Amino acid sequence: MEIGNDVVGLIIGKAGETIKRLQSMTGANIQVQRDTDVAPGSRTRMVTLTGAPHQVQAAQMEITQLTTVRPATPLIFHNRYSVLTCAAAA
């Protein structure tokens, strides 16, 4: 399956926590193409899913859900000097 570069971090997670959880939950092996293996200027990366058909299907569903669900409310970043509001991407 193919995912946008902008959501790779959602799949991998901090220190690989999310991808490990997804693999444990679904039983599928999940490999995300490294940025060094992508053509310059490419906006997507391949995600390779291996396992039994039901495991691959479960992983694909989880990844699709994870990468398409966005917060309904704006994200607010602030520090003691300023506040920056960013609308969630659709």
C-alpha positions, 0 to 999 in steps of 0.5 A, spaced: 500 500 500 502 507 498 502 512 504 503 520 503 510 522 506 506 526 511 503 520 515 509 516 515 510 518 522 503 516 524 505 509 522 512 508 525 510 512 532 515 515 537 521 510 537 517 505 533 512 504 538 506 505 533 508 500 528 510 495 533 503 495 536 500 495 529 504 488 528 502 485 534 495 487 534 494 484 527 500 479 526 502 482 520 509 484 518 509 491 516 515 495 512 515 502 511 520 504 505 525 508 507 526 515 505 533 514 502 529 509 497 524 513 494 525 517 488 527 525 489 521 529 490 516 523 491 510 525 496 509 517 497 512 511 500 510 504 499 508 500 505 509 492 505 504 488 509 506 480 509 502 475 513 496 471 512 490 474 508 486 476 514 493 479 518 494 483 512 487 485 511 487 487 518 493 491 518 491 495 512 485 497 515 488 499 521 493 503 517 488 506 513 484 508 519 490 511 522 492 515 516 485 518 514 482 520 521 484 527 523 482 531 529 476 535 528 478 541 532 484 545 531 490 544 534 493 550 538 500 550 540 503 556 545 508 558 549 509 564 554 510 569 548 505 567 543 499 562 541 499 559 534 493 556 532 493 551 526 487 548 522 487 540 522 488 538 515 483 534 511 
